[in-house]
Amino acid sequence: MLPPRRFFPSFSLLIAFEAAARTSSVTAAARELGLTQSAVSRQIAALEGQLGAALFLRERQTIRLTLAGDTYAREVREALRRISSASLNLRANPSGGTLNLAVLPFFGTRWLTPRIGRFSEKHPGMMVNLITRLEPFDFRFDTLDAAIHFGEPRWPGADLTFLLQEDVIPVCSPDFKLRRALTGPADVLRAPLLHLNTRPDAWETWFASRATPFDALHGMLFDQFAPMVEAAVAGLGAALLPRFLIGRELDQGLLVPAIENGGVETGGYHLACPPDRVSYPPLAAFRAWLLEEVAADTKIRDRLRTEA
């Protein structure tokens, strides 16, 4: 339930205030909005009068946000952003049914995006917007309906649906494996290693699972999987990569397992959403479709392992 209307400043006042707060200039705000300087000044004064609080400190020809004004500006900017996003979604899909989904970059590029057309064919009135996010966030302060989450099944304030378990394998280029004579974990330990900064202990966990003692582990650092894959293909080192996301490189022989039977489970993928969005029709349809895709993909991988 919304508060009484008297607590809602007009849209024009909020836009004028946000522009002045962002530019720290009434003149710049007026130029941006196509208004006169005096018109913007009057709108800000009207807003301050309605709120009963000073939003700016006036110092000769400059303005500076008060402490209360700074806090208010941040919240108003986020609210305007959410309204803008909602309006863009409606213009892009007038029939409704838009799902804003946060995805992990490599998962989104390699696994989800190639399949998303099948969801659109099955649900032609629904649209999925993909936004890259690397870390969990607070759904209360974001415009996203759901997110693909990797790791432990923990996300405060979110409902989680398990999708699949990830296992990573150490891989490298065929030439790298030959030059380094990689046959066991101890050989891998002596080779250049590629690291992902969001999984800083990945190699430590892997060597521990192989009962291979180590001191410090060094090597190139990457902020995403995609460039690390390319570095491994280029022969710059060995990388720990999710098996189900590098099928292309393995099939083409660009990457090979650094050693045999080197896989280790590292965590699960989950679909996360705020509890009050669980029954949102586009999200419910997307969750059902996603689970079907995962099940089909798992059957294919299991069959290939059996045939191998």
N, C-alpha and C positions, 0 to 999 in steps of 0.2 A: 504494500500500500504506500502511495506517495504522500509526502507531507502536503499541507495546504498550499495553494498556489501562491499565496503571498510570500512564501519562502523561495520562490523561483524567480531570479532576475531574468530579464528579457535576454533573448539570444544575442541581440545586437550589442547590449552592454557587455556581455561576457566576451564576445569576439573582440571588441575594442580593448577591453582590459587585457586579454591574453596577448594581443599583438603588442601593446605597450610594454607589458611585462617581459616579453621575449626579446624585444629590441632595445629596451631601456630608453625609449624615446617616443614621445607623443608625435613628433614630426614624422619619424619613420613609420609609426603605426598608421598615421593618417595617409601617408603616401601608399602604403601597402593596401589599405582598405578603400582608397579612392575617395576619402573624405577630407574635410578641412581640419586643420589642427584644433581649432576651437570646438568643432563638433566632437572630436575624440575626447577632448578635455571635459566637455559637458557630460559625455557618456560615462566617463570614469567617475566624475563627481556624483552623478546620479546613482551609480552602483555603490559608491562609498556611503551615500546617504541611505540607501535601501538596506545596506548591511549594518550600518551604524559603526563602521570601523574605517580607519585610514588604511589604504592599500599602498600608497606611495608617500615617500618623503620628497618634497619639492625643494630643490636647491638651485636657485637662480634659473638657469636654462635647462637643468637636468632633472631627471626623476630617478628615484631608487626605491625598490620594494621595501616595505616594512617587513618585519618578521612574519606577521600574520599574512601580509600580502604575498610573501614568497610561498608560504604553505598553500594558500588559496590558489595561487597561479598554477602550481603543480597539479592540484586536483582538477581545476577547471580545464587545463590542457589535456589531461587524460580523458576527462568526460567528453570534450570536443572530439578527441581522436576516436573514441568509441562510437560517437554519433556518426562521424565521417565514415568509419569503417562499415557500420551498419547500412548507411546509405549507399555506399559503393557496392556492397554485397547485393542489395536489393536491385540496384540498376543492372548489375551483371546477371542476375537471375530473378527476374520479376515474378516468376511463379513461386518463389520461395524455396525452402529446402536447402539452405546453404550450411555447410559444415566447415568451420575453421579449425584446421588440424595442425598442431605443432609436430614436426618430424625431425629425427636425427638425420643429418645431411647424407651420410653414406647409405643408411637404411632407406631413406626416401628416394635417393637416386637409383640404387641398385635393385631394391626389392619392391617398393611400393609403386613408384611412378610407372614402371612398365606394365603394371597390372591394373592401374586405376581406371583405364578405359573399360574394363569389364564391369566395374561398378557402375559407371555411367550408362552402359548399355542396359544393365539390369534395373537401374533406377534413373530413367531419363530426366525426371523432374528435379533431381538433386545434384548439387554442385559441391565439390570438395576443394577448398583452398588450402594449399600447403605452405606453411611458414616454418623456416628453419629455427630450431632451438636446440641448444646443447645441454642445458641444465633445467631441472624442475623449476617451476615458477608458481606464483599464487594465482589460482584461477579467479579469485575474487576481484583482482585488479587488472584483468586482462580480457581481451575480446575473444580469446580462443575457447572453443567448445571441448576440445580433447587434445591429447598428446600421446605420442609413442614414447614410452619410457624404457630405458635399459638399466638393469642392475637389480639391487635388492627390491622386493615389493614394498617399498616405503615411499609414500608421497602424502604428507599431511594434508588433510582436507580433501582428498581425492578418492574416487572409487576406481579400483584396479581390476582389469581383466587380463589374465595370463594369455599370452599368444604363443611363444615358443622359447625353447632353451637355446642359448648360443654356445657353440664350441669353437675355439680358435685353434689354428694350427700354425706352426712356424713354417714360413715359406720364403723362397728366394728365387732368383733367376737360375735356369739350368747351368749357365756358365759359372755363376757364383758358387753353386754347389760343387761343381767339378773342380774349380780352382782351390776351394777351401777344403776339399776332401771331407765333406760333412757326412758322417755316418751315425753319430751319437750326440747326446746332449753336451758332452765335454767339448766336442768339435764346434758346436754352435756357440758355446761360451767364449771361445777364442776368436770368433768372427765378429765383424762390425754388426751392431744391432740397431734397429730402427725403433723409436719409441713414440707413443701417443701421449701427449701431455694430460689428457683426461683420464688416462689409465697408467699412471706413473709406475705402478708396481706390477704391471702385467708380466714382464719378463722374470721378475723375482718370484712371482707365484708359479710360473711355468717351470723354472729351474728347481724350485722347491718340490714341485710335484714329481720331478724326475730324480730326486735325491742327489742333485748335483750341487755341491757347495760352491759359493761364489763370494767375492768381496764386493767391489763396486761395479756397477754395470753402466757403461758409457755408450754414447752413440748419438746419431742425429735425432732431433726432436721435431715432431709434427703436431699441428693442432687439429687435424682431421685425417680420416682414413684415406681419402682419395689421393692426396699427394704422397702419402706413405706407400700406397700401392704402386704408384708410378716410380717411386724411388727404388722399391724392391725389384720391379721389372727391369729397371736400368742397371741393376747389379750393384747398388750402393750398400746393401746389407740385407740381413734377414729380418723379417717382420712377423709379428703375431697378428693374424687376421681372421675374421669370422669366416668359417668355411663356406657358409651358405651365401655369402655376399661376393665371393671371388670365383664363382663358377666359370665366368667368362675367361679369366686369365688361366685357370687350371685347365680348362678344355682346350684352349689354344696353345698350351705349353709355354706361355709367357712366364708363369710361376709354377714351381714344383714344391712338394713338401721337402723341407730342409732335412728331415729325418722321417723314417716310417713310424706310424702309430704315435704321432706327437700331439694329438688332439687333447684338449682339456676344456671342460665346461667352465664358463666364466660368469654366467648370469642369465637372467631371462628378460624377454621383451614383454611389455605390458601396454595395454591401452588404458590411459588415465583420463578421468573426467570428473568434474564436480558432481556430487551426488544429485543435485537438483537438475542435472542435464542427462541423467541416465536414460530417461524415457523420451528424450527429444527425438522425434521420428527420424531425421537424417542420421543422427548418431546411432540409434538403435539399428537402423538398416546397415550402416557402415560396419558396426561391430559384428553383426551376423555374417556379412559378406567377408570380413577380414578373417574370422575364424574358419570359414569355409576354404579360403585361399590357403591359410596355414595348414589345414588338414590335408588338402590336396598336395601341397608342396612337400609335406612330411612323408606322405605315401610314396612320392616319386623318389625322394632321397633314400628312403628305406629300401626300395626296390633296387636302386642302383648299387647300394652297399651290398645287398644280397647277391646280385649278379657279379659284382667284382670279387 
